[in-house]
Every structure is written in structure tokens, then in C-alpha cells.
Amino acid sequence: MPGEVDTDEYEDVWVFIEQHESEAAKVSWELLQKGRELADEKGERLVALVMGEDVSHLAEEAIERGADEVLVVEDPIFEPYLPGPYGEQFSELVEERKPDIVLIGGSHTGRDFAGRVAVPTYAGLTADCTELEIEADTHLLLAKRPTFGGDAMATIKCVEHRPQMATVRPGVFDAAEPDPDREGTTTEVEAAVGEENVHSRVLERVVGDITDITDAEVIVAGGFGTEGEFGPIEELADLLGGEVAATREAVEEGWIEAARQVGQTGKTVKPDLYVAAGISGAIQHLEGMNDSQTIVAINDDPNAPIFDDADYGIVGDLFEVLPALTDAIRDEQEGTA
């Protein structure tokens, strides 16, 4: 029967190293950090997979960041990214080498082709995970993700199918730090796909001007209390060289694009400074930003839950506080210029 597998044949934790134009996506190093923890807990190896053209240098970096072995598939057919070749190559490696756990970044690329691996290999796939751990008695992967619009967390485990796959939201784990003294092996794998797997072509790649807020060191966020007026928030963010973010409510009202949503159903951020203006502090939003180094909350309700998580709280009208704060910072900057 299709899908029946001997789970004892599967071992090791795999991490897909997403890259574009030979540069690794940050989420790949985040997954190596978590993958290292999972592999150690299971007593297995951590294997990284790199696919692309001119990407062999990423193998050394993956080893420095925790991989025991790196599988490198170098071929022009993998650059730029196309779901057909990537999916076919990854599926073939999964069927041949039988990894127990496969972690893929929950980026546009990862979400696009993860299903192309999971479906033909009859794997179990949990999407948009924010927590991963190993169940003590079974050594199964426990993949946790928000559900019901972020009002609950679902824990999913795959008992009968392999590999256990998960796409993981960028920013929820710390990136693995490189250790130049780490040793590992690099295995070159011959491409198993050809032109017959190419069903479309990328004629032009246009990169938008929206910065990924998960990389921002300073974030100024607005919530329902802004009533849709993000001008003061944008001005302060610009002055601080930071990014603008928002709550789910602000996104659903159409006040700001979804790419800037923070929370269980948005993005997870860990900036040095997070300024929350007009944000009440619902648990769904706090889950996406409570690892920020310093949190400043501005709200006219002294009982707003956001103050419980803030390092500094200002009770007041954000339309008065933010301009005053912006002017004070600007004066300080000009005075030290």
C-alpha cells in the first residue's frame, strides 16, 4: 500500500539550506541551530542540503554552523529557483537516503516546494511551525503551530509516515553561530533532474523594496489604537533607521501590508528596540515580539496588558507622545552631530 514505510529505516535530521544568488537565507542558519539540538537529542546526525549553482562555499559555512554532513547538488538548472527541479531533486534524495526529520524555512521558496517533496514521498508535513521538540518516549517530532487565527496552538506529530517534515517560520529561532574549528564532511551529489523537469522559466527577477522585518534592529509598531494613522510611527521609524510593523487588526483593516504583521499569524521579530504604539498587548501579538531586547509601550490605557511585557511604559495619547519623542531624538542627534 502506498505510504507504508518501515520507520526504523529512517534516521538523521536534515535542514534545507535555502539560497538565492549563492547567498544563504538567514532562516537556514536558524534551522541549523534548532536542527543541531534535535539531532543531539535523538543521537543522530545533522545533514544539510545545498542546491544551486556556485554554492559549494555554503557547505563549509553549514559545517561551521553545526552540520555533520553537507550534501551539495551543483547544477545551473537550480539557479534561479524553480519548483520543478528543486522538488524532483529533493524527493529523489529523500527516497534514496531516508531522513527521519526534514526542516525547511517557511519562506516563499520553502512553502512553494515543501509539498512537492511531501506528497510524492508520502511524508508528513506540518506548515508554519513556531516550535519544535522531540517527544521523550517516542523520539517523534512534535511540531507546533498557531491555529484558529492564532487563538490556539496545535501540536502535530507524524506516527506512521516518513520523513517528518516541517516548514518553520523565519525568526522564531536564533541563528547558529559559526565555529571555524568544527569538522564535517561534504558529499557532492550528481543532479538527478534535467530539462524535462523544467516547466517554466524565470524571464526576469524583480526584488521589491520591502525589507524583511525579521532582520530589523529597530521596529516601531502600531495597532488598532492608531485608527489607521501610521504617519507618526513611520516618522519615528525612519529617524531611528528602523522598520514599521503592525498588529493583525491593523493589517485586517487594510492600514498596512501583511508583510509587516507581527504575531502568531504574522512574523516573529527580535529587534534591539521594539516600540509598540496603540497596541493593547494581545497574547497573539506578544508571541511575535516578546523576545525583543528592549520594549517601549505607548498606550492611553494604563491597564493595557502590553505594559506587563514592556521595559518602559508611557501612558498617553500616541499622537502626542510619538511626535514629542521624535522631536526629542532629533534634537539629540543634531546636538551630537
C-alpha positions in Angstrom: 0.0 0.0 0.0 1.4 3.4 -0.9 2.7 5.3 2.0 3.5 2.3 4.2 7.1 2.6 5.5 9.4 1.0 7.9 10.1 3.9 10.2 13.2 2.2 11.6 14.9 2.7 8.3 14.8 6.4 8.6 17.4 8.4 10.6 19.1 11.8 10.8 17.8 15.3 10.8 18.0 17.3 7.5 18.0 21.0 7.0 17.4 22.6 3.6 19.8 25.5 3.1 17.8 28.0 1.1 20.0 30.3 -1.1 19.5 32.9 -3.7 22.3 34.0 -6.0 24.7 31.9 -3.8 23.8 33.7 -0.6 22.1 31.7 2.2 18.8 32.8 3.6 19.0 33.6 7.4 16.3 31.1 8.2 18.7 28.3 7.0 21.1 29.1 9.8 18.2 29.4 12.3 17.1 25.9 11.3 20.7 24.5 11.7 20.7 25.7 15.3 17.4 24.0 16.1 18.3 21.0 13.9 21.5 20.6 15.9 19.5 20.4 19.1 17.0 17.9 17.7 19.8 15.7 16.3 21.7 15.6 19.5 18.6 14.7 21.4 17.9 11.8 19.1 21.5 10.8 18.9 21.6 11.2 15.2 23.5 13.3 12.6 22.6 16.7 11.3 22.7 16.8 7.5 22.4 20.0 5.4 21.3 20.1 1.8 22.5 22.8 -0.6 21.2 23.1 -4.1 22.2 25.7 -6.7 25.0 27.0 -8.9 28.3 28.1 -7.4 27.2 27.1 -3.9 30.0 24.9 -2.7 31.2 27.6 -0.3 28.0 27.3 1.6 28.9 23.7 2.6 31.8 24.9 4.7 29.7 27.5 6.4 27.0 24.9 7.1 29.5 22.7 8.8 30.8 25.6 10.9 27.2 26.3 11.9 26.5 22.7 13.1 26.1 20.3 10.2 27.8 16.9 10.4 27.5 16.3 6.6 26.5 18.6 3.7 25.0 17.2 0.5 25.9 19.6 -2.3 24.0 19.4 -5.6 25.5 21.9 -8.0 24.0 22.5 -11.4 22.8 25.5 -13.5 19.3 24.0 -13.5 18.9 25.0 -9.9 19.5 28.8 -10.4 17.3 30.6 -10.2 14.9 28.7 -8.0 12.2 26.7 -9.9 9.8 24.4 -8.0 10.1 21.5 -10.5 13.8 20.8 -10.4 14.0 21.5 -6.7 11.1 19.3 -5.8 12.2 16.4 -8.0 15.8 16.5 -6.7 14.8 16.8 -3.1 12.2 14.0 -3.5 14.8 11.7 -5.0 17.3 12.3 -2.2 14.6 11.7 0.4 13.6 8.4 -1.1 17.2 7.3 -1.5 18.7 8.4 1.8 15.6 8.2 4.1 16.0 11.1 6.6 13.8 10.9 9.7 13.2 14.7 10.1 13.4 17.4 7.4 13.3 21.1 8.2 12.6 23.8 5.6 12.3 27.5 6.1 8.7 28.8 5.9 9.7 31.4 3.2 8.1 31.8 -0.1 10.5 29.3 -1.6 10.2 26.8 1.2 6.4 26.9 1.3 6.4 26.6 -2.5 8.3 23.3 -2.9 7.9 21.5 0.5 4.6 20.0 -0.7 6.3 18.8 -3.8 8.5 16.7 -1.6 6.0 15.6 0.9 3.2 14.4 -1.5 5.2 12.0 -3.7 7.2 10.6 -0.8 4.1 10.2 1.4 5.7 12.3 4.1 4.0 14.0 7.0 4.3 17.8 6.6 3.4 20.5 9.2 3.5 24.0 7.9 4.3 27.3 9.5 5.8 25.9 12.7 6.9 28.1 15.6 8.1 25.5 18.0 9.8 22.1 17.5 10.8 19.5 20.1 11.4 15.8 20.4 8.8 13.7 22.4 10.8 11.9 25.2 9.3 8.4 25.0 8.8 8.0 21.2 11.5 10.3 19.8 8.9 11.7 17.4 9.0 15.3 16.2 6.4 17.5 18.0 5.7 20.3 15.5 3.7 23.2 17.0 2.0 25.9 15.0 -0.7 28.6 15.6 -4.3 27.7 14.7 -7.7 29.2 14.8 -6.3 32.6 13.8 -3.6 32.4 16.5 -6.1 31.8 19.3 -4.7 28.3 20.0 -1.5 26.3 19.4 -1.7 22.9 17.7 0.9 20.1 18.4 1.2 17.7 15.5 3.2 14.5 15.3 3.6 12.0 12.5 3.5 8.4 13.7 3.3 6.3 10.5 4.9 8.3 7.7 8.4 9.5 7.0 10.1 11.8 6.8 8.6 14.0 9.4 8.7 17.4 7.6 8.1 20.9 8.9 8.3 24.3 7.4 9.4 26.8 10.1 8.6 30.5 10.3 11.7 32.7 9.9 12.8 34.5 13.1 11.5 32.1 15.7 14.9 30.5 16.4 18.3 32.1 16.9 20.8 31.6 14.1 23.6 29.2 14.7 26.9 31.0 15.2 29.9 29.7 13.1 32.7 27.7 14.7 35.7 27.6 12.4 37.0 24.6 14.3 34.0 22.4 13.6 34.7 19.4 11.3 32.3 17.7 9.0 32.1 16.0 5.6 30.9 17.4 2.2 29.3 15.0 -0.3 28.9 16.0 -3.9 25.7 14.7 -5.4 25.0 14.5 -9.1 21.9 16.3 -10.3 19.1 13.8 -10.9 16.9 16.2 -12.9 17.1 17.6 -16.4 15.3 19.9 -18.8 12.2 17.6 -18.7 11.7 18.8 -15.2 11.6 22.5 -16.2 8.0 23.5 -16.9 8.5 27.3 -16.7 11.3 29.9 -17.0 12.2 32.9 -14.9 12.5 35.7 -17.5 13.1 38.5 -15.0 13.6 38.6 -11.2 12.4 41.8 -9.6 13.1 42.3 -5.9 10.6 44.5 -4.0 11.7 47.3 -1.7 10.0 45.8 1.4 12.7 45.0 3.9 12.2 41.7 5.9 11.3 43.0 9.3 12.7 39.8 10.9 16.1 41.3 10.3 15.4 44.8 11.7 17.3 46.0 14.7 14.7 48.7 15.5 10.9 48.3 15.0 8.2 50.8 15.6 4.8 49.1 15.5 1.2 50.3 15.5 -2.0 48.7 16.5 -5.7 49.4 16.5 -5.1 52.5 18.6 -3.6 54.3 15.6 -7.0 54.3 13.9 -5.1 53.9 10.7 -2.9 56.9 11.0 0.7 55.5 10.7 2.4 58.8 10.0 3.9 59.3 13.4 5.0 55.7 13.5 6.7 55.9 10.1 8.4 59.2 11.0 9.9 57.7 14.2 11.0 54.5 12.5 12.7 56.5 9.7 14.5 58.6 12.2 15.8 55.6 14.1 16.7 53.7 10.9 14.1 51.1 11.7 11.2 49.3 10.2 7.4 49.8 10.6 5.3 46.9 11.9 1.7 46.3 12.9 -0.7 44.0 14.7 -3.1 41.7 12.9 -6.0 44.1 13.5 -4.2 46.9 11.7 -3.4 44.6 8.7 -7.0 43.3 8.6 -8.3 46.9 8.5 -6.1 47.5 5.4 -4.0 50.1 7.1 -0.7 48.4 6.3 0.5 45.5 4.2 0.5 41.9 5.6 4.3 41.6 5.2 4.7 43.9 8.3 2.4 41.9 10.6 3.9 40.7 13.9 2.4 37.9 15.9 1.4 34.3 15.9 -0.2 34.6 12.5 2.4 37.1 11.3 6.2 37.3 11.7 8.4 36.7 14.7 10.9 39.5 15.4 13.7 40.0 17.9 15.0 43.6 17.4 17.2 45.5 19.9 14.3 48.0 20.3 10.6 47.5 19.8 8.3 50.5 20.2 4.6 49.4 20.5 2.2 52.3 20.0 -1.5 51.9 20.3 -1.1 48.1 20.9 -3.1 46.6 23.7 -0.9 43.5 24.1 -3.0 40.5 23.0 -1.1 37.3 23.6 -1.1 36.6 19.8 0.9 39.7 19.2 3.2 39.3 22.2 4.2 35.8 20.9 5.8 37.5 17.9 7.8 40.2 19.7 8.4 39.3 23.4 12.0 38.3 22.7 12.9 41.9 21.8 15.8 43.2 23.8 14.0 46.4 24.9 10.3 47.0 24.6 8.8 50.5 24.9 5.0 50.6 25.1 2.8 53.7 24.5 -0.9 53.4 25.3 -3.6 55.7 26.8 -5.0 52.8 28.8 -2.9 52.3 32.0 -4.3 48.8 32.3 -3.3 47.6 28.8 -1.6 44.2 29.0 1.3 45.4 26.9 2.7 47.2 29.9 3.3 43.9 31.7 5.8 42.9 29.0 7.3 46.4 28.4 10.7 47.5 29.8 9.4 51.1 29.6 5.8 52.2 29.5 4.3 55.6 28.6 0.7 56.2 29.4 -0.6 58.8 27.0 -2.0 59.6 23.6 0.3 58.2 20.9 -0.4 61.2 18.7 1.1 63.4 21.3 3.8 61.1 22.7 5.3 59.9 19.4 5.8 63.4 17.8 7.3 64.6 21.1 9.6 61.6 21.3 10.6 62.0 17.6 11.4 65.7 18.2 13.5 64.9 21.3 15.5 62.2 19.5 16.1 64.5 16.5 17.3 67.3 18.8 19.6 64.9 20.5 21.0 63.7 17.2 21.5 67.2 15.9 23.2 68.2 19.1 25.8 65.4 18.8 26.3 65.8 15.1 
